[in-house]
Amino acid sequence: MGNSTGDKKEKATPQKLKKAREQGRVPKSRDFVSAISFTAGFLMLIILLPFIITTLKDYLLKAISVATQSRLSETRYESVLTETIPTLLSVFLPFGISIVIASTLANLIQTGPLFTTKIFHPRIERLNPWVGLKNLISPKRFAELTKNILKVGIVGWLACDVVKHAFYDLVLTIRLSLYSSIIYSSELLFDYIHKTAILFISIGCADLWWSRWIFHKDQRMSVYEVIKEHKQDEGDPQVKGQRRKMAQEILFSREQAIKRAAAVVTNPTQIAVAIQYEKDTDSAPRVVAKGTHRQAEKIRSLALKHHVPILSNIPLARALNQLELDSEIPEELFEATAEVLAYVYRLRELDEPPKP
């Protein structure tokens, strides 16, 4: 039993994965979210670059024009200041919106629609400094630190590589006009950001795969846990045996009730109601068994087995089906029920069972 409870080599069952998801424990990669957000910001920069250049140029020219005037007008000064916030918002707000949308989509790609408040529930173990220290020096933290160091190193190497190949041209930009120098520097910067985006996406996808692999590894179960969960889902064998015994007892009691019934009223196949009436003991007919669809078929088969008359009466069958088991038939149904019983008694006298 020690091996079966200790070695967790079995894949997690859907039930365990569902419980983990309900608790907010799902595989997620921060690097994947960061990569998608960075790429979205880069694409937004490409799309909006002409607008950004034109907007900032117009604003700066206006600000410089106002600042270089010999006699500074308070009205023009205030107009420049009032344009500052709208100008900055028009430039940077699209980046913020695109990054928020991209990060939301990246999380949806990883986890799907998920909302749970259990991750915010207070847990006492979080206050334990020993647990916090163990998490701080855990292998996962070390792997995360190593990954971040490698990422920073590769990004730095990319920057050096781009500058190295363009160093000669960068030196020659001093001979160019300011506008040409800005255009060349922008192209160089775009080349660097493009390569960085590809790097981040590659790292993010790899980290997403790694996070899912680690998550499923941590969720592995021992053979004992799988068997225990299977028992919980299917039910304990002893409980199942008791339920089976109760079902057999109910079936036997219903069969005995139908066997003693005076007649079975049907709808003709959707509803079946067995009624019993003993002149010497019963003050009124009683409903001893009833059912719909499959249960109705079972009642019909038991009635045929014990040669209980089966009569089709749709309104009466529907009305009797509304009554509780072992309840007496109300006065408003006496006439219709009496007709059925009278017909059954005539058949018994003739010893001719009706055809269902």
NUNUBA-676923 format. One record per residue: x, z, y of N, C-alpha, C, O in turn. Coordinates in steps of 0.1 Angstrom, whole numbers, always signed. Example, Ala and Ser with C-alpha at 12.3 -4.5 7.8 and 13.67 -1.06 7.14 Angstrom:
// NUNUBA-676923
      nx      nz      ny     cax     caz     cay      cx      cz      cy      ox      oz      oy
    +132     +78     -57    +123     +78     -45    +132     +78     -33    +142     +85     -33
    +128     +71     -22    +137     +71     -11    +129     +79      +0    +134     +80     +11
// end
This chain:
// NUNUBA-676923
      nx      nz      ny     cax     caz     cay      cx      cz      cy      ox      oz      oy
      +8      +0     -12      +0      +0      +0      +9      +0     +13      +4      -5     +23
     +21      +6     +11     +30      +6     +23     +33      -8     +28     +33     -10     +40
     +36     -17     +19     +40     -31     +23     +28     -38     +29     +29     -45     +39
     +16     -35     +23      +4     -43     +27      +0     -38     +41      -7     -46     +48
      +3     -25     +45      -1     -21     +58     +10     -23     +68      +7     -23     +80
     +22     -25     +64     +33     -26     +74     +37     -40     +77     +39     -42     +89
     +38     -49     +68     +42     -62     +70     +31     -71     +76     +21     -73     +70
     +32     -75     +89     +22     -83     +95     +26     -97     +95     +33    -102    +105
     +23    -104     +85     +27    -118     +83     +14    -128     +83     +16    -140     +83
      +2    -122     +83     -10    -130     +82     -14    -134     +97     -12    -127    +106
     -19    -146     +98     -24    -151    +111     -36    -142    +115     -44    -138    +107
     -37    -140    +128     -48    -132    +134     -62    -139    +131     -63    -152    +132
     -71    -132    +127     -85    -137    +124     -92    -140    +137     -88    -135    +148
    -102    -149    +137    -109    -152    +149    -116    -139    +155    -117    -139    +168
    -119    -130    +147    -125    -118    +152    -115    -110    +161    -119    -104    +171
    -103    -109    +156     -93    -101    +164     -89    -109    +176     -87    -102    +187
     -88    -122    +176     -85    -130    +188     -96    -129    +198     -94    -128    +210
    -109    -128    +193    -120    -126    +202    -120    -113    +209    -122    -112    +221
    -117    -102    +201    -116     -89    +207    -105     -88    +217    -106     -82    +228
     -93     -95    +214     -82     -95    +224     -86    -102    +237     -82     -98    +248
     -93    -113    +235     -98    -120    +247    -107    -112    +256    -107    -113    +268
    -116    -105    +249    -126     -96    +256    -119     -86    +264    -123     -81    +274
    -107     -81    +259     -99     -71    +266     -89     -77    +276     -82     -70    +283
     -90     -90    +278     -81     -97    +288     -68    -100    +283     -59    -104    +291
     -65     -99    +270     -52    -102    +264     -52    -116    +259     -56    -118    +248
     -47    -125    +267     -46    -139    +264     -32    -144    +267     -25    -139    +276
     -27    -155    +260     -14    -160    +263     -14    -167    +277     -22    -176    +279
      -5    -163    +286      -4    -169    +299     +11    -171    +303     +19    -163    +298
     +13    -181    +311     +27    -184    +315     +27    -185    +330     +20    -193    +336
     +34    -176    +337     +35    -176    +351     +43    -188    +356     +40    -194    +367
     +53    -192    +348     +61    -204    +352     +52    -216    +352     +54    -225    +360
     +43    -217    +343     +34    -229    +342     +25    -230    +355     +23    -240    +361
     +20    -218    +359     +12    -217    +371     +20    -221    +383     +16    -229    +392
     +32    -215    +384     +41    -218    +395     +45    -233    +396     +46    -239    +406
     +47    -239    +384     +51    -253    +384     +40    -262    +389     +42    -271    +396
     +28    -259    +384     +16    -267    +388     +14    -265    +403     +11    -275    +411
     +15    -253    +408     +13    -250    +423     +24    -257    +431     +21    -263    +441
     +36    -257    +426     +47    -263    +434     +45    -278    +434     +47    -285    +445
     +41    -284    +423     +39    -298    +422     +27    -302    +431     +28    -313    +438
     +17    -294    +431      +5    -297    +440      +9    -297    +455      +5    -305    +463
     +17    -287    +459     +22    -286    +472     +31    -298    +476     +30    -304    +487
     +39    -303    +466     +48    -314    +468     +40    -327    +470     +42    -335    +479
     +30    -329    +462     +21    -341    +463     +13    -340    +476     +11    -351    +483
      +9    -329    +480      +2    -327    +493     +11    -331    +505      +7    -337    +515
     +24    -327    +503     +34    -330    +514     +36    -345    +515     +36    -351    +526
     +36    -352    +503     +38    -367    +504     +26    -374    +510     +27    -383    +518
     +14    -368    +507      +1    -374    +513      +0    -372    +528      -4    -381    +535
      +4    -360    +532      +1    -356    +546     +13    -357    +555     +13    -354    +567
     +25    -362    +549     +37    -363    +558     +35    -371    +571     +39    -366    +581
     +29    -383    +570     +27    -390    +583     +19    -382    +593     +22    -381    +605
      +8    -375    +588      +0    -367    +597      +8    -355    +602      +6    -352    +614
     +16    -349    +594     +23    -337    +598     +33    -341    +609     +35    -334    +619
     +40    -352    +607     +50    -357    +616     +44    -360    +630     +49    -356    +640
     +33    -367    +629     +26    -371    +642     +21    -359    +649     +22    -358    +661
     +15    -349    +642      +9    -337    +648     +19    -329    +654     +18    -325    +666
     +30    -326    +647     +41    -317    +652     +48    -324    +663     +52    -318    +673
     +50    -337    +663     +57    -345    +673     +49    -344    +686     +54    -341    +697
     +36    -346    +685     +27    -346    +697     +27    -332    +703     +28    -330    +715
     +27    -322    +695     +26    -308    +700     +40    -304    +706     +40    -298    +717
     +51    -308    +700     +64    -304    +705     +67    -312    +719     +72    -306    +728
     +63    -324    +719     +65    -332    +731     +57    -326    +743     +61    -325    +754
     +44    -322    +740     +36    -315    +750     +42    -302    +754     +43    -299    +766
     +47    -294    +745     +53    -281    +748     +66    -283    +756     +68    -276    +766
     +74    -293    +752     +87    -295    +760     +83    -300    +774     +90    -297    +784
     +73    -309    +775     +69    -314    +788     +65    -303    +797     +68    -303    +809
     +57    -294    +792     +53    -282    +800     +64    -273    +804     +65    -268    +815
     +73    -271    +794     +84    -261    +796     +94    -267    +806    +101    -259    +813
     +96    -280    +807    +106    -286    +816    +101    -289    +830    +108    -294    +839
     +88    -286    +833     +83    -288    +846     +89    -278    +856     +91    -266    +853
     +91    -283    +868     +98    -274    +878     +88    -263    +882     +92    -252    +885
     +76    -267    +883     +66    -257    +887     +56    -255    +875     +47    -264    +873
     +58    -244    +867     +50    -242    +855     +36    -238    +859     +33    -228    +865
     +26    -246    +854     +12    -243    +857      +7    -234    +846      +9    -236    +834
      +0    -223    +850      -5    -214    +841     -16    -220    +832     -17    -216    +820
     -24    -229    +837     -34    -236    +830     -28    -244    +818     -33    -243    +807
     -18    -252    +822     -11    -260    +811      -4    -251    +801      -3    -255    +789
      +2    -240    +806      +8    -231    +797      -1    -225    +787      +1    -224    +775
     -13    -221    +792     -23    -216    +783     -29    -226    +773     -32    -223    +762
     -30    -239    +778     -35    -249    +769     -25    -252    +757     -30    -254    +746
     -12    -251    +760      -2    -252    +749      -4    -240    +739      -3    -242    +727
      -5    -228    +744      -6    -217    +735     -19    -217    +727     -19    -214    +715
     -30    -222    +733     -43    -222    +726     -42    -233    +715     -50    -232    +705
     -34    -243    +716     -33    -253    +706     -23    -250    +695     -23    -256    +685
     -16    -239    +696      -6    -235    +686     -12    -232    +673      -9    -238    +663
     -22    -223    +673     -28    -219    +660     -36    -230    +653     -34    -232    +641
     -44    -238    +661     -51    -249    +654     -41    -259    +648     -43    -265    +638
     -30    -262    +656     -20    -271    +651     -14    -266    +638     -12    -274    +628
      -9    -254    +638      -3    -248    +626     -13    -248    +614      -9    -251    +603
     -26    -245    +617     -36    -244    +606     -38    -258    +601     -39    -260    +589
     -39    -268    +609     -41    -282    +605     -29    -287    +596     -31    -295    +587
     -17    -281    +599      -6    -286    +591      -4    -278    +578      -2    -284    +567
      -6    -265    +578      -3    -256    +566     -15    -253    +558     -14    -250    +546
     -27    -253    +564     -39    -250    +556     -41    -259    +544     -45    -253    +533
     -39    -272    +545     -41    -280    +533     -32    -276    +522     -35    -277    +510
     -19    -272    +525     -10    -267    +515     -16    -255    +508     -15    -254    +496
     -21    -245    +516     -26    -233    +510     -38    -236    +501     -39    -231    +490
     -47    -245    +505     -59    -248    +497     -55    -255    +484     -60    -252    +474
     -46    -265    +485     -41    -272    +473     -34    -263    +463     -36    -265    +451
     -26    -254    +468     -19    -244    +459     -29    -235    +452     -28    -232    +440
     -39    -230    +460     -49    -221    +454     -57    -229    +443     -59    -223    +432
     -61    -241    +446     -69    -249    +436     -60    -252    +424     -65    -251    +412
     -47    -256    +426     -38    -259    +415     -36    -247    +406     -36    -248    +394
     -34    -235    +412     -31    -223    +404     -44    -219    +396     -43    -215    +385
     -56    -221    +402     -68    -218    +395     -70    -227    +383     -73    -223    +372
     -67    -240    +385     -68    -250    +374     -58    -247    +363     -60    -248    +352
     -46    -243    +368     -35    -240    +358     -39    -228    +349     -37    -228    +337
     -46    -218    +355     -50    -206    +347     -62    -210    +338     -63    -206    +327
     -71    -219    +343     -82    -224    +334     -76    -232    +323     -82    -231    +311
     -66    -240    +325     -60    -248    +314     -54    -238    +303     -55    -241    +291
     -49    -227    +307     -43    -218    +298     -53    -210    +290     -52    -208    +278
     -62    -204    +297     -71    -194    +291     -86    -199    +290     -93    -193    +283
     -89    -209    +297    -104    -213    +298    -111    -203    +306    -105    -194    +312
    -124    -205    +308    -132    -196    +316    -131    -181    +310    -135    -179    +298
    -126    -172    +318    -125    -159    +313    -127    -149    +324    -120    -150    +335
    -136    -139    +322    -138    -129    +332    -140    -116    +325    -149    -115    +317
    -131    -106    +328    -133     -93    +321    -128     -83    +331    -118     -85    +338
    -134     -71    +330    -130     -60    +339    -122     -49    +331    -118     -39    +337
    -120     -52    +318    -114     -42    +310     -99     -40    +314     -93     -29    +311
     -93     -51    +319     -79     -50    +323     -77     -40    +335     -66     -36    +337
     -88     -37    +342     -87     -28    +353     -90     -14    +350     -88      -4    +358
     -94     -11    +337     -98      +2    +333     -85     +11    +333     -75      +6    +328
     -86     +23    +338     -74     +32    +337     -70     +35    +323     -79     +39    +315
     -57     +35    +320     -52     +39    +307     -41     +50    +309     -32     +48    +317
     -42     +60    +301     -33     +72    +303     -19     +68    +300      -9     +73    +306
     -17     +59    +290      -3     +55    +286      +5     +48    +297     +17     +48    +297
      -3     +43    +307      +4     +36    +318     +11     +47    +327     +21     +43    +334
      +7     +59    +326     +13     +70    +334     +25     +76    +327     +32     +84    +333
     +27     +72    +315     +39     +78    +307     +52     +71    +311     +53     +59    +309
     +61     +78    +317     +74     +72    +322     +82     +66    +310     +89     +56    +312
     +81     +73    +299     +89     +67    +287     +84     +54    +283     +92     +45    +280
     +70     +52    +283     +65     +39    +280     +69     +28    +290     +72     +17    +287
     +69     +32    +303     +73     +23    +314     +88     +19    +312     +92      +8    +314
     +96     +29    +308    +111     +26    +306    +113     +17    +295    +121      +8    +295
    +105     +19    +284    +107     +10    +272    +103      -4    +276    +109     -13    +271
     +92      -5    +284     +88     -19    +288     +98     -25    +297    +100     -37    +297
    +105     -17    +305    +115     -22    +314    +127     -28    +307    +133     -38    +312
    +131     -21    +296    +143     -26    +289    +139     -33    +276    +147     -33    +267
    +127     -38    +275    +122     -44    +263    +128     -58    +261    +133     -64    +271
    +129     -64    +249    +134     -77    +247    +127     -88    +256    +133     -98    +260
    +114     -86    +258    +106     -95    +266    +111     -95    +280    +112    -106    +286
    +114     -83    +286    +119     -83    +299    +133     -89    +300    +136     -96    +310
    +141     -87    +290    +154     -93    +290    +153    -108    +289    +161    -115    +296
    +144    -113    +281    +142    -128    +280    +137    -133    +293    +141    -144    +297
    +128    -126    +300    +123    -131    +313    +134    -131    +323    +134    -141    +331
    +142    -121    +323    +153    -121    +333    +163    -132    +330    +167    -139    +340
    +166    -134    +318    +175    -145    +314    +170    -159    +318    +177    -167    +324
    +157    -160    +316    +150    -173    +320    +150    -175    +335    +153    -186    +339
    +148    -165    +343    +148    -166    +357    +162    -169    +362    +164    -177    +372
    +172    -163    +356    +186    -166    +360    +190    -180    +357    +196    -187    +366
    +186    -185    +346    +188    -199    +342    +181    -209    +351    +186    -219    +355
    +169    -205    +355    +161    -214    +364    +167    -215    +377    +168    -226    +383
    +171    -203    +383    +178    -203    +396    +191    -211    +395    +195    -219    +404
    +198    -209    +384    +211    -217    +383    +209    -232    +382    +216    -239    +388
    +199    -236    +375    +196    -250    +374    +192    -256    +387    +195    -267    +390
    +183    -249    +394    +179    -253    +407    +190    -255    +417    +191    -264    +424
    +199    -245    +416    +211    -246    +425    +220    -257    +421    +226    -264    +430
    +222    -260    +408    +230    -271    +403    +224    -284    +408    +231    -294    +411
    +210    -285    +407    +204    -297    +412    +207    -300    +427    +210    -311    +431
    +206    -289    +435    +209    -291    +449    +223    -295    +451    +226    -304    +460
    +233    -289    +444    +247    -293    +446    +249    -308    +441    +256    -315    +447
    +242    -312    +431    +243    -326    +426    +238    -336    +436    +244    -346    +438
    +226    -333    +442    +220    -342    +452    +230    -343    +464    +232    -354    +469
    +234    -331    +469    +243    -331    +480    +257    -338    +477    +262    -345    +486
    +262    -336    +465    +274    -342    +461    +274    -357    +462    +283    -364    +467
    +263    -363    +456    +262    -377    +456    +259    -383    +470    +261    -395    +472
    +253    -375    +478    +250    -380    +492    +259    -375    +503    +256    -376    +514
    +270    -368    +499    +278    -362    +509    +284    -372    +519    +284    -369    +531
    +289    -383    +514    +295    -393    +523    +285    -398    +533    +288    -399    +545
    +273    -401    +528    +263    -406    +537    +258    -395    +547    +255    -398    +559
    +258    -383    +543    +254    -372    +552    +264    -371    +563    +260    -368    +575
    +277    -372    +561    +287    -372    +571    +285    -383    +581    +287    -381    +593
    +281    -395    +576    +280    -406    +585    +267    -406    +593    +265    -414    +603
    +258    -396    +590    +246    -395    +598    +248    -391    +613    +239    -393    +621
    +260    -386    +615    +263    -382    +629    +264    -395    +638    +263    -394    +650
    +266    -406    +632    +266    -419    +640    +252    -425    +642    +250    -434    +650
    +243    -419    +635    +229    -424    +636    +221    -417    +647    +225    -407    +652
    +210    -423    +650    +201    -417    +660    +194    -405    +654    +194    -403    +641
    +188    -397    +662    +182    -385    +657    +171    -388    +647    +169    -382    +637
    +163    -399    +651    +151    -403    +642    +156    -408    +629    +151    -404    +618
    +167    -416    +629    +172    -421    +616    +178    -410    +607    +177    -410    +595
    +185    -400    +614    +190    -389    +607    +179    -381    +600    +181    -377    +589
    +168    -379    +607    +157    -372    +602    +151    -379    +590    +148    -373    +580
    +150    -392    +591    +144    -400    +580    +153    -399    +568    +148    -398    +557
    +166    -401    +569    +175    -400    +558    +175    -386    +552    +175    -385    +539
    +175    -376    +560    +175    -362    +554    +162    -360    +547    +161    -353    +537
    +151    -365    +552    +138    -364    +545    +138    -370    +532    +133    -365    +522
    +144    -382    +531    +145    -389    +518    +153    -381    +508    +150    -380    +496
    +164    -375    +513    +173    -367    +505    +165    -355    +500    +166    -351    +488
    +158    -349    +509    +150    -337    +505    +139    -340    +495    +136    -332    +486
    +132    -352    +497    +122    -356    +488    +128    -358    +474    +122    -355    +464
    +140    -364    +473    +146    -366    +460    +149    -353    +453    +147    -352    +441
    +154    -343    +461    +156    -330    +455    +143    -323    +451    +143    -318    +440
    +133    -323    +459    +120    -317    +455    +114    -324    +443    +108    -317    +434
    +116    -337    +442    +110    -345    +431    +117    -340    +418    +110    -338    +408
    +130    -339    +418    +137    -335    +406    +134    -320    +403    +133    -316    +391
    +133    -312    +413    +129    -298    +411    +115    -296    +405    +113    -288    +396
    +106    -305    +409     +92    -304    +404     +92    -308    +389     +85    -302    +381
    +100    -318    +386    +101    -322    +371    +107    -311    +363    +102    -308    +352
    +117    -304    +369    +123    -293    +362    +113    -282    +360    +112    -276    +349
    +106    -278    +371     +97    -267    +370     +85    -270    +360     +81    -261    +352
     +81    -282    +359     +70    -286    +350     +75    -285    +336     +68    -280    +327
     +87    -290    +333     +93    -289    +320     +95    -274    +316     +92    -271    +304
    +100    -266    +325    +101    -252    +322     +88    -245    +320     +86    -237    +310
     +78    -249    +328     +65    -243    +327     +58    -246    +313     +52    -237    +307
     +59    -259    +309     +53    -263    +296     +60    -256    +285     +53    -251    +275
     +73    -255    +285     +80    -248    +275     +77    -233    +275     +75    -227    +264
     +76    -227    +286     +72    -213    +287     +58    -211    +282     +55    -200    +276
     +49    -220    +285     +35    -219    +280     +35    -219    +265     +28    -211    +258
     +42    -228    +259     +43    -229    +244     +49    -216    +239     +44    -210    +229
     +60    -211    +245     +66    -199    +241     +57    -187    +242     +56    -178    +233
     +49    -186    +253     +40    -175    +255     +29    -175    +244     +25    -164    +239
     +24    -186    +241     +14    -187    +230     +20    -184    +217     +13    -177    +208
     +32    -188    +214     +38    -185    +201     +40    -169    +200     +38    -164    +190
     +45    -163    +211     +48    -149    +211     +34    -141    +209     +34    -132    +202
     +24    -146    +216     +11    -139    +216      +5    -140    +201      +1    -129    +196
      +6    -151    +195      +0    -152    +182      +9    -144    +172      +4    -139    +162
     +22    -143    +175     +31    -135    +166     +27    -121    +167     +27    -113    +157
     +25    -116    +180     +21    -102    +182      +7     -99    +176      +5     -87    +173
      -1    -109    +175     -15    -106    +170     -16    -107    +155     -26    -106    +149
      -4    -110    +148      -4    -111    +133      -9     -98    +127      -8     -87    +133
     -15    -100    +115     -21     -88    +108     -15     -87     +95     -10     -96     +89
     -16     -75     +90     -12     -72     +76     -23     -76     +66     -35     -77     +71
     -20     -77     +54     -30     -80     +44     -41     -70     +44     -53     -73     +42
     -37     -57     +45     -46     -46     +45     -56     -47     +57     -68     -45     +55
     -51     -51     +69     -60     -52     +81     -69     -64     +79     -81     -63     +83
     -65     -75     +73     -74     -86     +70     -85     -82     +61     -97     -86     +63
     -81     -75     +50     -91     -71     +40    -101     -61     +47    -113     -62     +45
     -96     -52     +55    -104     -42     +61    -114     -49     +71    -126     -45     +71
    -109     -58     +79    -118     -65     +88    -129     -74     +81    -140     -74     +85
    -124     -80     +70    -134     -87     +61    -145     -78     +56    -157     -82     +56
    -141     -66     +52    -151     -57     +47    -161     -53     +58    -173     -52     +56
    -155     -51     +70    -164     -47     +82    -174     -59     +85    -185     -56     +89
    -169     -71     +84    -177     -82     +88    -188     -85     +77    -200     -87     +80
    -183     -84     +65    -193     -87     +54    -201     -75     +49    -211     -77     +43
    -196     -63     +53    -203     -51     +49    -196     -45     +37    -191     -52     +28
    -196     -32     +36    -190     -25     +25    -197     -28     +12    -210     -29     +12
    -190     -30      +1    -197     -34     -12    -207     -24     -16    -218     -28     -21
    -205     -11     -14    -215      -1     -18    -228      -3      -9    -239      -2     -14
    -226      -5      +4    -237      -7     +13    -245     -20      +9    -257     -20      +9
    -237     -30      +6    -243     -43      +2    -251     -41     -11    -262     -46     -13
    -246     -33     -20    -253     -30     -33    -266     -22     -30    -276     -25     -36
    -265     -13     -21    -278      -5     -17    -288     -14     -11    -300     -13     -13
    -283     -23      -2    -293     -33      +4    -299     -42      -6    -311     -45      -5
    -291     -46     -16    -296     -55     -26    -307     -48     -34    -317     -53     -38
    -304     -35     -37    -313     -27     -45    -326     -25     -37    -337     -26     -43
    -325     -22     -24    -337     -21     -16    -345     -33     -16    -357     -33     -16
    -338     -45     -14    -345     -58     -14    -353     -60     -27    -364     -65     -27
    -346     -57     -38    -353     -59     -51    -365     -49     -52    -375     -53     -58
    -363     -37     -47    -375     -28     -48    -386     -33     -39    -398     -32     -43
    -383     -38     -27    -393     -44     -19    -400     -56     -25    -412     -57     -25
    -392     -65     -31    -398     -76     -38    -406     -72     -49    -417     -78     -52
    -402     -62     -57    -410     -57     -68    -423     -51     -64    -434     -54     -69
    -423     -43     -53    -435     -37     -48    -444     -47     -42    -457     -46     -44
    -439     -58     -36    -447     -68     -31    -454     -76     -42    -465     -80     -41
    -446     -79     -52    -451     -86     -64    -463     -78     -70    -473     -84     -74
    -461     -65     -71    -472     -56     -77    -484     -57     -68    -495     -57     -73
    -482     -57     -55    -493     -57     -46    -501     -70     -47    -513     -70     -47
    -493     -81     -48    -500     -94     -49    -507     -95     -63    -517    -102     -64
    -501     -89     -73    -507     -90     -86    -520     -83     -87    -529     -87     -94
    -522     -72     -78    -535     -65     -78    -544     -71     -67    -555     -66     -66
    -540     -81     -59    -548     -86     -48    -560     -94     -54    -560     -99     -65
    -570     -94     -45    -582    -101     -49    -581    -116     -46    -587    -124     -53
    -574    -119     -35    -572    -133     -32    -560    -134     -22    -556    -125     -16
    -555    -147     -20    -545    -150     -11    -551    -161      -2    -555    -171      -6
    -551    -158     +12    -557    -167     +21    -545    -174     +28    -535    -168     +33
    -545    -188     +29    -534    -195     +34    -538    -204     +46    -550    -205     +50
    -528    -211     +52    -530    -218     +64    -527    -233     +64    -527    -238     +75
    -525    -241     +54    -524    -237     +40    -510    -234     +35    -509    -228     +24
    -500    -238     +42    -486    -236     +37    -478    -227     +47    -468    -221     +42
    -481    -226     +59    -473    -219     +69    -476    -204     +68    -467    -196     +71
    -488    -200     +65    -491    -186     +65    -498    -183     +51    -506    -191     +46
    -495    -171     +46    -501    -166     +34    -503    -151     +35    -494    -144     +38
    -516    -147     +33    -520    -133     +34    -527    -129     +21    -537    -135     +18
    -522    -118     +15    -529    -113      +3    -538    -101      +7    -534     -92     +14
    -551    -102      +2    -560     -91      +5    -565     -85      -8    -566     -91     -18
    -567     -72      -7    -571     -64     -19    -584     -56     -15    -585     -51      -4
    -593     -55     -25    -605     -48     -22    -610     -42     -36    -614     -50     -45
    -611     -29     -37    -616     -23     -48    -629     -16     -44    -629      -7     -36
    -640     -20     -50    -653     -15     -45    -654      +1     -47    -660      +7     -39
    -648      +6     -57    -649     +20     -60    -641     +29     -51    -644     +40     -48
    -629     +23     -46    -619     +32     -39    -617     +28     -24    -614     +36     -16
    -619     +15     -21    -616     +10      -8    -629      +9      +1    -640      +5      -4
    -628     +14     +13    -640     +13     +22    -641      +0     +29    -651      -5     +33
    -629      -7     +29    -629     -21     +34    -617     -28     +28    -608     -22     +23
    -617     -42     +28    -606     -49     +23    -593     -46     +31    -594     -43     +43
    -581     -47     +25    -569     -43     +31    -559     -55     +29    -560     -63     +20
    -550     -56     +39    -539     -66     +38    -527     -60     +31    -521     -50     +35
    -524     -65     +19    -513     -59     +11    -500     -67     +11    -490     -61      +7
    -501     -79     +16    -488     -87     +17    -491     -99     +26    -502    -104     +27
    -481    -102     +34    -483    -114     +43    -469    -120     +46    -459    -113     +45
    -469    -132     +51    -456    -138     +54    -459    -152     +59    -470    -158     +58
    -448    -158     +65    -449    -171     +71    -437    -180     +65    -427    -174     +61
    -439    -193     +64    -429    -202     +60    -424    -199     +46    -432    -199     +36
    -411    -195     +45    -406    -192     +32    -412    -180     +25    -415    -180     +13
    -415    -170     +33    -422    -158     +27    -436    -162     +22    -441    -157     +12
    -443    -171     +30    -456    -176     +25    -455    -184     +12    -463    -182      +3
    -444    -192     +11    -442    -199      -2    -440    -189     -13    -445    -191     -25
    -432    -178     -11    -430    -168     -21    -443    -161     -25    -445    -159     -37
    -451    -158     -15    -464    -152     -19    -473    -162     -27    -479    -157     -36
    -473    -174     -23    -481    -184     -31    -476    -185     -45    -484    -186     -55
    -462    -185     -47    -457    -187     -60    -460    -174     -69    -463    -175     -81
    -460    -162     -63    -463    -150     -70    -478    -150     -73    -482    -145     -84
    -486    -155     -64    -501    -156     -67    -503    -165     -79    -512    -162     -87
    -497    -176     -79    -498    -186     -90    -494    -179    -103    -500    -181    -114
    -483    -172    -102    -477    -166    -114    -487    -156    -120    -488    -155    -133
    -494    -148    -112    -503    -138    -117    -518    -142    -116    -527    -134    -117
    -520    -155    -114    -534    -161    -115    -543    -155    -104    -554    -152    -107
    -537    -152     -92    -545    -147     -81    -551    -159     -73    -543    -168     -70
    -564    -160     -71    -570    -171     -64    -563    -174     -50    -561    -164     -43
    -560    -186     -47    -555    -190     -34    -565    -199     -27    -569    -209     -32
    -569    -194     -15    -579    -201      -7    -574    -205      +7    -567    -197     +13
    -577    -217     +11    -572    -222     +24    -583    -219     +34    -594    -225     +33
    -580    -211     +44    -589    -208     +55    -580    -206     +68    -576    -194     +70
    -578    -216     +75    -568    -215     +86    -572    -204     +97    -563    -196    +100
    -584    -204    +102    -587    -193    +112    -585    -179    +106    -580    -170    +113
    -590    -177     +94    -589    -164     +88    -575    -160     +85    -571    -149     +87
    -567    -170     +80    -553    -167     +77    -545    -163     +90    -537    -153     +90
    -548    -170    +101    -541    -166    +113    -545    -152    +118    -537    -145    +123
    -558    -149    +117    -563    -136    +121    -557    -125    +113    -553    -115    +118
    -557    -127    +100    -552    -116     +91    -537    -114     +92    -532    -103     +90
    -530    -125     +96    -516    -124     +98    -512    -115    +110    -501    -110    +110
    -521    -113    +119    -519    -104    +130    -520     -90    +127    -516     -81    +135
    -526     -86    +115    -528     -72    +112    -515     -67    +105    -507     -74    +100
    -514     -53    +106    -503     -46     +99    -505     -45     +84    -517     -46     +79
    -494     -44     +77    -495     -42     +62    -503     -29     +59    -501     -19     +66
    -511     -30     +48    -519     -19     +43    -529     -14     +53    -535      -3     +52
    -532     -23     +64    -543     -19     +73    -556     -25     +68    -556     -36     +62
    -567     -18     +72    -580     -24     +68    -584     -35     +77    -580     -35     +89
    -592     -44     +72    -596     -55     +80    -607     -51     +90    -616     -43     +86
    -606     -54    +103    -615     -50    +113    -629     -56    +111    -631     -66    +103
    -639     -51    +117    -653     -55    +115    -655     -69    +119    -663     -76    +113
    -648     -74    +129    -651     -88    +134    -646     -98    +123    -650    -110    +124
    -638     -94    +113    -634    -103    +103    -641    -100     +89    -638    -107     +79
    -651     -91     +90    -658     -88     +77    -665    -100     +72    -664    -102     +60
    -672    -107     +80    -681    -118     +75    -672    -129     +68    -676    -133     +57
    -661    -133     +75    -653    -143     +70    -646    -138     +57    -645    -146     +47
    -642    -126     +57    -635    -120     +45    -645    -119     +33    -642    -122     +22
    -657    -115     +37    -668    -113     +27    -671    -127     +20    -673    -127      +8
    -671    -137     +27    -673    -151     +22    -662    -154     +12    -665    -160      +1
    -650    -151     +15    -638    -154      +6    -640    -145      -7    -639    -151     -18
    -643    -132      -5    -644    -124     -17    -656    -128     -26    -655    -127     -38
    -667    -132     -19    -678    -136     -27    -675    -148     -35    -680    -150     -46
    -668    -158     -29    -664    -170     -36    -655    -166     -48    -656    -172     -59
    -646    -157     -46    -636    -153     -56    -644    -146     -68    -642    -149     -80
    -654    -138     -64    -661    -131     -75    -670    -141     -83    -671    -140     -95
    -675    -151     -76    -682    -162     -83    -673    -169     -93    -677    -173    -104
    -661    -172     -88    -651    -179     -97    -648    -170    -109    -647    -175    -120
    -647    -157    -107    -644    -148    -118    -655    -148    -129    -653    -148    -141
    -667    -149    -123    -679    -149    -132    -679    -162    -140    -683    -162    -152
    -675    -173    -134    -674    -186    -140    -661    -188    -148    -660    -197    -156
    -652    -178    -146    -639    -179    -152    -632    -192    -150    -626    -199    -159
    -633    -197    -137    -627    -209    -133    -618    -207    -121    -623    -207    -110
    -605    -206    -123    -596    -204    -111    -596    -216    -102    -596    -227    -106
    -596    -213     -89    -596    -224     -79    -583    -232     -79    -572    -226     -83
    -583    -244     -74    -571    -252     -73    -565    -249     -59    -572    -250     -49
    -553    -246     -59    -546    -243     -45    -545    -255     -37    -541    -255     -26
// end
